């Protein structure tokens, strides 16, 4: 096409090189079951709650969303996934605003994951050092907590992920798949260790809780509320917001997936596997420790007493502990590895629609959008500085996850409009359910202090509020500025949103 055509060119140029396993592992890394079993859920549960029951409820409530993503990703299999669905159902302004905000929120999250990567490594080293009497590992763990070391290690790990993707697009997918497989194997081993120690768990775990200084008092049961279904449902937003809904990774690379059925597998299989791992992992914790002991430790020592550290603490076998530690690290790394791919595809899709500069759609010989990856690296390294300057300020950015809930609500509304237009009643039912569900989760993300958007006194966190507002405003400004710039060149970018982009 000529310079004034709607899209930057007639074909995206991306290669259909993503197989079924890659499609599954990409979304599995997105949902990050292993990280959910670490410190993203258990330290925040309310009195009376049981995590594994909430995990089952959350899984069933997310199935309609899986249907939406499975159906639309096969019907409109394009790079950018739900950005295409939103922008073609509504308009370019809303599509760009939402997608850009989601990418900024995601990049902040990836930067925090990269920065706190050293904390994950440190947790592993500290647990093994204390359990096996190796003071040098404990000392190394303390060294890794330094902000400068955290920045450098985070930058290195993220740089490695970027490097693989720049060298060849397929290598980026392979990196996600291999790290995910290693993480899965380690998770199964950790579960086997827990299961094999259920009979004498309290004896087996006594050394771990002793060296960690988290032995409960003799009257600890009196400090733990009895089981409550209401409290258990109260855990649901934590599981829902941090784990299950994040299934947009595989649809975002739909144009690169070899077969249509792989898109379906890439949505349903990761969701079901994530549900199984999270439910079974926490169920084993409750079966082994008992309700009162487990909830006491989660509520009072949730950042020390985790699925992973307990599994390490149940064995003095150093090689086995190393396998578990590597598995946890691989779960964290897989988040960064998948994030590099997905960020690039959303920016690529918006650049293909001429919202971002055309340079972001250029591919190198390895089929990789190299300039988009470089942009991602620069943006992430910039955001990595934030936690070095202020840890509390940086962690408040976790509250920006409200952007994701708003985004998924808009996707559900788009699905509703598509279902009405095309009279697809199963999609209609699913979209109504999920629009209501994400409206609820958005409310929770805004009003529950657990998610850092508001403080305990009910006032909004100024850092989080500013970040969220700016993410949406900048996205809208980018679109409007691009529209004005392209109009001067004789191109109406609104025309792009009246048709599906070429593959």
ChimeraX attribute file (.defattr): number of C-alpha atoms within 10 A of each C-alpha:
attribute: neighborCount
match mode: 1-to-1
recipient: residues
	/A:1	10
	/A:2	9
	/A:3	11
	/A:4	14
	/A:5	15
	/A:6	21
	/A:7	22
	/A:8	21
	/A:9	17
	/A:10	14
	/A:11	12
	/A:12	20
	/A:13	17
	/A:14	20
	/A:15	16
	/A:16	15
	/A:17	16
	/A:18	24
	/A:19	16
	/A:20	18
	/A:21	15
	/A:22	24
	/A:23	29
	/A:24	26
	/A:25	27
	/A:26	33
	/A:27	27
	/A:28	35
	/A:29	31
	/A:30	25
	/A:31	25
	/A:32	23
	/A:33	28
	/A:34	28
	/A:35	23
	/A:36	23
	/A:37	20
	/A:38	21
	/A:39	19
	/A:40	17
	/A:41	22
	/A:42	27
	/A:43	19
	/A:44	17
	/A:45	21
	/A:46	20
	/A:47	19
	/A:48	19
	/A:49	23
	/A:50	25
	/A:51	29
	/A:52	24
	/A:53	17
	/A:54	22
	/A:55	29
	/A:56	16
	/A:57	17
	/A:58	23
	/A:59	23
	/A:60	12
	/A:61	18
	/A:62	18
	/A:63	19
	/A:64	20
	/A:65	28
	/A:66	24
	/A:67	18
	/A:68	22
	/A:69	26
	/A:70	24
	/A:71	18
	/A:72	20
	/A:73	28
	/A:74	19
	/A:75	10
	/A:76	17
	/A:77	25
	/A:78	26
	/A:79	31
	/A:80	27
	/A:81	26
	/A:82	29
	/A:83	28
	/A:84	29
	/A:85	23
	/A:86	25
	/A:87	25
	/A:88	19
	/A:89	20
	/A:90	17
	/A:91	17
	/A:92	27
	/A:93	20
	/A:94	20
	/A:95	26
	/A:96	29
	/A:97	22
	/A:98	26
	/A:99	28
	/A:100	25
	/A:101	25
	/A:102	28
	/A:103	22
	/A:104	23
	/A:105	23
	/A:106	21
	/A:107	23
	/A:108	25
	/A:109	25
	/A:110	24
	/A:111	28
	/A:112	24
	/A:113	20
	/A:114	27
	/A:115	30
	/A:116	22
	/A:117	23
	/A:118	25
	/A:119	19
	/A:120	22
	/A:121	19
	/A:122	22
	/A:123	22
	/A:124	24
	/A:125	25
	/A:126	24
	/A:127	26
	/A:128	26
	/A:129	20
	/A:130	19
	/A:131	22
	/A:132	15
	/A:133	12
	/A:134	14
	/A:135	14
	/A:136	13
	/A:137	19
	/A:138	20
	/A:139	14
	/A:140	15
	/A:141	22
	/A:142	16
	/A:143	15
	/A:144	23
	/A:145	20
	/A:146	13
	/A:147	19
	/A:148	15
	/A:149	15
	/A:150	22
	/A:151	26
	/A:152	16
	/A:153	18
	/A:154	25
	/A:155	19
	/A:156	14
	/A:157	18
	/A:158	25
	/A:159	18
	/A:160	14
	/A:161	24
	/A:162	22
	/A:163	18
	/A:164	19
	/A:165	26
	/A:166	24
	/A:167	16
	/A:168	18
	/A:169	23
	/A:170	20
	/A:171	17
	/A:172	22
	/A:173	24
	/A:174	19
	/A:175	20
	/A:176	29
	/A:177	23
	/A:178	15
	/A:179	22
	/A:180	29
	/A:181	18
	/A:182	18
	/A:183	28
	/A:184	21
	/A:185	14
	/A:186	25
	/A:187	25
	/A:188	15
	/A:189	17
	/A:190	25
	/A:191	21
	/A:192	13
	/A:193	19
	/A:194	25
	/A:195	17
	/A:196	13
	/A:197	19
	/A:198	17
	/A:199	13
	/A:200	11
	/A:201	18
	/A:202	15
	/A:203	10
	/A:204	15
	/A:205	20
	/A:206	15
	/A:207	16
	/A:208	23
	/A:209	19
	/A:210	13
	/A:211	15
	/A:212	17
	/A:213	11
	/A:214	15
	/A:215	16
	/A:216	15
	/A:217	8
	/A:218	7
	/A:219	8
	/A:220	13
	/A:221	15
	/A:222	10
	/A:223	12
	/A:224	18
	/A:225	15
	/A:226	14
	/A:227	15
	/A:228	14
	/A:229	12
	/A:230	11
	/A:231	19
	/A:232	21
	/A:233	19
	/A:234	20
	/A:235	23
	/A:236	23
	/A:237	23
	/A:238	27
	/A:239	23
	/A:240	22
	/A:241	21
	/A:242	20
	/A:243	26
	/A:244	27
	/A:245	23
	/A:246	22
	/A:247	24
	/A:248	24
	/A:249	29
	/A:250	34
	/A:251	32
	/A:252	25
	/A:253	26
	/A:254	27
	/A:255	29
	/A:256	22
	/A:257	24
	/A:258	16
	/A:259	16
	/A:260	16
	/A:261	12
	/A:262	21
	/A:263	28
	/A:264	23
	/A:265	18
	/A:266	30
	/A:267	30
	/A:268	19
	/A:269	17
	/A:270	24
	/A:271	26
	/A:272	16
	/A:273	16
	/A:274	24
	/A:275	23
	/A:276	16
	/A:277	22
	/A:278	24
	/A:279	20
	/A:280	16
	/A:281	25
	/A:282	23
	/A:283	18
	/A:284	20
	/A:285	25
	/A:286	19
	/A:287	15
	/A:288	21
	/A:289	20
	/A:290	15
	/A:291	18
	/A:292	19
	/A:293	17
	/A:294	22
	/A:295	30
	/A:296	20
	/A:297	23
	/A:298	22
	/A:299	17
	/A:300	15
	/A:301	18
	/A:302	21
	/A:303	18
	/A:304	21
	/A:305	25
	/A:306	23
	/A:307	25
	/A:308	28
	/A:309	23
	/A:310	19
	/A:311	26
	/A:312	27
	/A:313	26
	/A:314	22
	/A:315	19
	/A:316	12
	/A:317	13
	/A:318	14
	/A:319	9
	/A:320	17
	/A:321	24
	/A:322	16
	/A:323	19
	/A:324	25
	/A:325	25
	/A:326	18
	/A:327	26
	/A:328	25
	/A:329	21
	/A:330	25
	/A:331	29
	/A:332	25
	/A:333	25
	/A:334	26
	/A:335	25
	/A:336	28
	/A:337	31
	/A:338	25
	/A:339	26
	/A:340	27
	/A:341	27
	/A:342	25
	/A:343	24
	/A:344	27
	/A:345	27
	/A:346	26
	/A:347	27
	/A:348	27
	/A:349	25
	/A:350	25
	/A:351	20
	/A:352	27
	/A:353	25
	/A:354	25
	/A:355	24
	/A:356	19
	/A:357	15
	/A:358	16
	/A:359	15
	/A:360	23
	/A:361	28
	/A:362	19
	/A:363	19
	/A:364	14
	/A:365	11
	/A:366	16
	/A:367	18
	/A:368	26
	/A:369	26
	/A:370	25
	/A:371	18
	/A:372	25
	/A:373	24
	/A:374	17
	/A:375	15
	/A:376	22
	/A:377	21
	/A:378	12
	/A:379	15
	/A:380	24
	/A:381	22
	/A:382	12
	/A:383	19
	/A:384	27
	/A:385	17
	/A:386	20
	/A:387	22
	/A:388	17
	/A:389	11
	/A:390	12
	/A:391	12
	/A:392	11
	/A:393	16
	/A:394	22
	/A:395	18
	/A:396	22
	/A:397	25
	/A:398	20
	/A:399	26
	/A:400	30
	/A:401	25
	/A:402	23
	/A:403	24
	/A:404	25
	/A:405	26
	/A:406	20
	/A:407	23
	/A:408	25
	/A:409	23
	/A:410	23
	/A:411	27
	/A:412	29
	/A:413	21
	/A:414	21
	/A:415	30
	/A:416	26
	/A:417	17
	/A:418	18
	/A:419	18
	/A:420	13
	/A:421	9
	/A:422	11
	/A:423	12
	/A:424	13
	/A:425	12
	/A:426	12
	/A:427	24
	/A:428	20
	/A:429	15
	/A:430	21
	/A:431	27
	/A:432	16
	/A:433	17
	/A:434	26
	/A:435	23
	/A:436	14
	/A:437	20
	/A:438	26
	/A:439	16
	/A:440	15
	/A:441	24
	/A:442	23
	/A:443	15
	/A:444	20
	/A:445	27
	/A:446	21
	/A:447	18
	/A:448	19
	/A:449	18
	/A:450	18
	/A:451	23
	/A:452	24
	/A:453	28
	/A:454	21
	/A:455	16
	/A:456	13
	/A:457	7
	/A:458	12
	/A:459	11
	/A:460	17
	/A:461	18
	/A:462	14
	/A:463	18
	/A:464	23
	/A:465	19
	/A:466	13
	/A:467	19
	/A:468	22
	/A:469	13
	/A:470	14
	/A:471	22
	/A:472	20
	/A:473	15
	/A:474	15
	/A:475	22
	/A:476	21
	/A:477	14
	/A:478	17
	/A:479	23
	/A:480	16
	/A:481	13
	/A:482	18
	/A:483	20
	/A:484	15
	/A:485	16
	/A:486	16
	/A:487	14
	/A:488	10
	/A:489	11
	/A:490	12
	/A:491	19
	/A:492	18
	/A:493	23
	/A:494	18
	/A:495	14
	/A:496	20
	/A:497	21
	/A:498	14
	/A:499	12
	/A:500	14
	/A:501	23
	/A:502	14
	/A:503	16
